[in-house]
Amino acid sequence: MPQRSLLRPTDAPLLAALQVAPRLPWTQFAEVLGADASTLSRRWRTLQTAGEVWSTCQPAHSFTGRLSTIGSTAYIEVSCEAGYRDSVLRALSCIPDIWTIECTTGTRDLLLTVTTPTWSMLDRLTREQLGRVDGIVRTVTTPIRRFHVQPGDWRLRALDPADERRLLDAAERQQSGRDTVGREPSRFERDIMASLAEDGRRTVSDIAQAIGRSVSGVSRALHQLERDRALALRIDFDQQRLGYIQLADLWVEAPQSQLTAIGAMLRRHRHSVRECATMVGRANLYIHLWVRSLDEVDAIEDELVRRFPSTRIRDRWLATRFAKRAGHLIDAAGRHIGYVAGPMSNAPAETTPGQTVTR
């Protein structure tokens, strides 16, 4: 019998608050949510231990001044031989360069998000690693140019706007400082990011122990990273259990001159659009949505075509589930089951790139 889910609709305000300010102390969430801090902490820990929720961190694009800190990112469509999808999933999930694996409808079986240091290494990964996996019959690679909406921008509809503003203000005070664009993180800072990639709410003392540095040193460096807005933190969970049952992908062809304006329009749909990126290909815009019904997808598509009449929808499909999201492994029931350390994190010695850490 399948394990019963612990995640309830009543958890939505807590998760929505964490989406707004992923590393605020529980006492500040308590003030906004009207609950005891220890109660909120226990609830998060219970859900996290059960694999119902998890948190992660990546270097912020604005901090590095480019698409990613190590080079080249692309979407790769994968078609599998009949009966081989599960074995292909197991093989691909262990590859550190593959950050996300989405199971889809339509003419492909899987959509991967892949990052490598260079485009030539991306070609090598496709040719050698993917090409050697039994059951893969075809791949199509589409390089990404720019993210207009990142996955951490998506929001649950579960907070009063005034409460969200209070949390944003608290987060702003925690990050008060400057935006540092183009600065490369030090190895020490990258080690901190690697630790947070596995658990975005990990405490300073836990980070210090994991990377073998002093608590005071980690505290200072982490505070500086927060001041520099260097951390792209996010909260993850099985959104379908909270009513967001449709995961849709649109592949769009739009005039190059309109892509920035389209991206700005889509950023305003933060309760629907989870990811939006411009790409190199006939379809030069990718839109990924999490919604309660396909009517919401239709509404966004209608607005897009109405405001930008030259736009063409080249393909559309549904995502049936995720097997991996930002390095975190997810089972068929939507629960977190492990983490694969990736090369972008420059992981410390005790967590080598590609190592799977399971609950």
C-alpha positions in Angstrom: 0.0 0.0 0.0 1.4 3.5 -0.9 2.6 5.6 2.0 0.1 8.2 3.0 1.2 11.8 2.4 1.8 14.1 5.4 1.6 17.2 3.3 -1.7 19.0 3.8 -3.3 22.1 2.2 -3.0 23.7 5.7 0.8 23.6 5.2 0.6 26.0 2.3 1.0 29.3 4.3 4.1 27.9 5.9 5.6 26.9 2.6 4.6 30.1 0.9 6.3 32.1 3.7 9.5 30.0 3.3 9.3 30.7 -0.5 9.4 34.4 0.2 12.3 34.3 2.7 13.9 30.8 2.8 16.4 31.4 5.6 14.6 33.7 8.0 14.5 32.5 11.6 11.4 30.7 12.7 10.6 33.5 15.2 10.0 35.9 12.3 7.7 33.4 10.5 5.8 33.0 13.8 5.0 36.7 13.9 3.5 36.6 10.4 1.8 33.3 10.5 0.4 33.6 14.1 1.9 30.3 15.2 4.5 29.3 17.7 8.1 29.2 16.3 8.8 25.8 17.8 5.6 24.5 16.2 6.5 25.8 12.8 10.0 24.3 13.1 8.7 20.9 14.2 6.3 20.9 11.3 9.0 21.7 8.8 11.3 19.0 10.2 8.5 16.4 10.1 7.7 17.1 6.5 11.4 17.3 5.6 12.2 14.0 7.3 9.3 12.3 5.4 10.6 13.6 2.1 7.6 15.8 1.6 9.5 19.1 1.5 13.1 20.1 0.9 15.2 23.2 0.2 18.1 24.0 -2.0 20.5 26.7 -3.2 22.3 27.7 -6.3 24.5 30.7 -7.1 22.3 33.6 -8.2 22.7 34.6 -11.8 22.8 38.3 -10.9 25.7 37.6 -8.6 27.9 36.0 -11.3 26.8 38.3 -14.1 26.2 35.4 -16.5 23.9 32.4 -17.1 25.7 30.1 -14.6 28.9 30.0 -12.8 30.5 27.3 -14.8 29.5 27.8 -18.4 26.9 26.2 -20.6 23.3 25.2 -19.9 20.8 23.5 -22.3 17.6 21.6 -22.4 17.9 18.1 -23.8 14.9 16.1 -25.1 15.3 12.4 -24.7 13.3 9.7 -26.5 13.5 6.2 -25.1 12.9 2.7 -26.5 9.6 1.3 -25.4 9.9 -0.3 -21.9 13.3 1.4 -21.1 12.2 4.7 -19.6 12.7 3.6 -15.9 16.1 2.2 -16.5 17.1 5.4 -18.4 15.9 7.5 -15.5 18.0 5.5 -13.1 21.1 6.0 -15.3 20.6 9.7 -15.9 19.8 10.6 -12.3 23.3 9.7 -11.3 25.0 12.1 -13.7 25.9 15.3 -11.8 25.7 17.6 -14.9 22.0 16.7 -15.3 20.3 19.0 -12.8 16.7 18.3 -13.6 14.8 15.4 -15.2 11.2 15.9 -16.2 8.9 13.1 -17.5 6.7 14.4 -20.3 3.9 13.6 -22.7 4.4 14.2 -26.5 7.1 13.2 -28.9 9.8 12.8 -26.2 9.9 10.9 -23.0 12.2 13.1 -20.8 13.3 16.7 -20.7 16.7 17.3 -19.1 18.3 20.5 -17.9 22.0 20.1 -18.2 25.0 22.4 -17.2 28.6 21.8 -18.2 31.7 24.0 -18.0 31.9 24.5 -21.8 29.8 23.8 -24.9 32.3 21.2 -26.1 31.8 19.4 -22.8 28.1 19.5 -23.3 28.6 17.9 -26.7 30.8 15.3 -25.1 28.2 14.5 -22.4 25.5 14.1 -25.0 27.7 12.0 -27.3 29.5 9.8 -24.7 27.4 9.6 -21.5 23.9 9.8 -22.9 24.9 7.9 -26.1 26.0 4.9 -24.0 22.8 4.6 -22.0 20.8 1.6 -23.1 17.3 2.5 -24.2 18.0 6.1 -25.4 17.2 6.3 -29.1 17.3 10.0 -29.8 18.3 13.3 -28.2 17.7 16.9 -29.2 19.8 19.7 -27.5 18.6 23.3 -27.3 21.1 25.7 -25.7 19.7 28.3 -23.2 20.7 32.0 -23.6 19.0 33.7 -20.6 16.5 32.9 -17.8 13.7 35.5 -17.5 11.9 33.5 -14.8 13.8 31.1 -12.5 12.1 28.1 -10.7 12.5 29.8 -7.3 10.3 32.7 -8.5 7.1 30.6 -8.5 4.7 31.3 -5.6 1.9 29.5 -3.9 -1.3 31.5 -3.6 -1.4 31.1 0.2 -0.3 34.4 1.8 -2.0 37.7 2.3 -0.1 40.4 0.4 0.5 42.4 3.6 2.1 39.3 5.2 4.2 38.7 2.2 5.4 42.3 2.3 6.4 41.9 6.0 8.5 38.8 5.1 10.1 40.6 2.2 11.0 43.5 4.3 12.5 41.2 6.9 14.5 39.5 4.2 15.6 42.8 2.8 16.9 43.9 6.2 18.8 40.6 6.4 20.3 41.2 2.9 20.8 45.0 3.3 23.9 45.9 1.3 24.8 46.0 -2.3 24.2 43.9 -5.4 27.6 42.6 -6.5 27.4 41.7 -10.2 30.1 39.8 -11.9 32.2 38.8 -8.8 33.3 35.2 -8.7 32.7 33.4 -5.4 35.8 32.2 -3.6 36.4 28.5 -3.0 35.3 29.0 0.6 32.1 30.6 -0.5 31.5 27.9 -3.1 31.9 25.3 -0.3 29.2 27.1 1.6 26.9 27.1 -1.5 27.6 23.4 -1.9 26.4 22.7 1.6 23.3 24.8 1.1 22.6 23.1 -2.2 21.8 19.9 -0.3 19.8 21.7 2.4 19.1 25.5 1.9 18.1 25.9 5.6 21.1 24.2 7.0 22.4 26.0 10.1 25.7 27.8 10.3 27.1 25.2 12.7 26.1 22.3 10.4 27.7 24.1 7.4 30.9 24.7 9.4 31.1 21.0 10.4 30.4 19.8 6.9 33.1 21.9 5.2 35.7 21.8 8.1 35.7 25.6 8.8 35.0 27.7 11.9 31.5 28.7 12.8 32.5 32.4 13.0 34.2 32.2 9.6 31.2 30.6 8.0 28.8 33.0 9.6 30.7 36.0 8.3 31.0 34.6 4.8 27.4 33.5 4.7 26.3 37.0 5.8 28.3 38.5 3.0 26.8 36.2 0.4 23.4 37.2 1.7 24.3 40.9 1.5 25.6 40.4 -2.0 22.4 38.6 -3.0 24.6 35.7 -4.2 22.3 32.9 -3.1 19.3 31.7 -5.2 17.5 29.8 -2.4 14.2 27.9 -2.9 11.7 25.6 -1.2 10.6 22.5 -3.0 7.7 20.1 -2.5 5.2 18.0 -4.5 3.0 20.8 -5.8 0.4 18.4 -7.0 -0.5 17.6 -3.4 -1.4 21.2 -2.8 -3.7 21.4 -5.9 -1.3 22.4 -8.6 -2.1 19.4 -10.7 -1.1 20.6 -14.2 2.5 21.0 -15.2 2.7 22.4 -18.7 5.5 23.3 -21.2 5.2 25.7 -24.1 7.9 26.0 -26.8 7.4 29.4 -28.5 8.8 31.1 -31.5 8.9 34.9 -31.1 10.7 37.8 -32.7 14.1 38.3 -31.1 13.3 42.0 -30.5 10.3 41.1 -28.3 11.8 38.5 -26.1 12.7 40.9 -23.3 9.2 42.3 -23.2 7.7 38.9 -23.3 9.9 37.8 -20.4 8.8 40.9 -18.4 5.1 40.0 -19.0 5.6 36.4 -17.9 7.4 37.5 -14.7 4.2 39.1 -13.6 2.5 35.6 -13.6 4.5 34.4 -10.6 1.6 32.1 -9.5 1.7 30.2 -12.8 5.0 30.6 -14.6 7.8 28.6 -12.9 10.4 28.9 -15.5 11.0 31.0 -18.7 14.2 31.0 -20.7 15.3 32.2 -24.2 17.0 29.6 -26.3 18.9 29.0 -29.5 16.6 27.3 -31.9 13.5 27.6 -34.0 11.5 27.7 -30.8 13.5 30.4 -29.0 11.4 30.7 -25.8 10.6 28.0 -23.2 7.8 28.4 -20.7 7.1 26.0 -17.8 3.9 26.4 -15.8 2.5 25.0 -12.6 -1.3 25.6 -12.4 -4.5 24.2 -11.0 -6.2 23.7 -14.4 -5.3 23.9 -18.1 -7.6 26.9 -18.3 -4.8 28.9 -16.7 -2.4 27.7 -19.4 -4.9 28.8 -22.0 -5.3 32.3 -20.4 -1.5 32.9 -20.5 -1.2 31.6 -24.0 -4.1 33.8 -25.1 -2.5 36.9 -23.5 0.9 36.1 -25.0 -0.5 35.8 -28.5 -2.8 38.8 -28.1 -0.1 41.1 -26.9 2.6 39.8 -29.2 0.8 38.7 -32.4 4.0 37.6 -34.2 4.4 34.9 -31.5 3.8 31.3 -32.6 3.4 28.3 -30.2 5.5 25.6 -31.8 4.8 22.8 -29.3 3.0 22.2 -26.0 3.0 19.2 -23.7 2.4 18.2 -20.0 5.0 17.1 -17.5 3.7 14.0 -15.7 6.3 14.1 -12.9 9.9 15.1 -12.0 12.6 12.4 -11.3 15.2 15.0 -10.4 15.0 18.7 -9.6 18.1 20.9 -9.0 20.1 17.8 -8.1 17.5 16.4 -5.7 16.1 13.0 -6.5 12.3 12.5 -6.4 10.4 9.2 -6.4 7.3 8.3 -8.4 5.2 9.4 -5.4 6.7 12.9 -5.4 8.9 12.4 -2.3 12.5 13.5 -1.9 14.8 10.5 -1.7 18.3 11.8 -2.1 20.7 14.4 -3.6 23.4 14.1 -6.2 26.2 16.7 -5.7 26.9 18.5 -8.9 30.1 20.1 -10.3 28.8 23.6 -10.1 29.0 23.4 -6.3 32.7 22.6 -6.1 31.7 20.2 -3.4 34.0 19.6 -0.5 36.0 16.3 -0.2 33.4 14.5 1.9 30.7 15.0 -0.8 32.3 14.4 -4.1 30.5 15.4 -7.3 28.2 12.7 -8.4 27.8 11.2 -4.9 24.2 10.3 -4.1 23.2 11.2 -0.6 20.0 9.5 0.5 17.6 10.0 3.4 
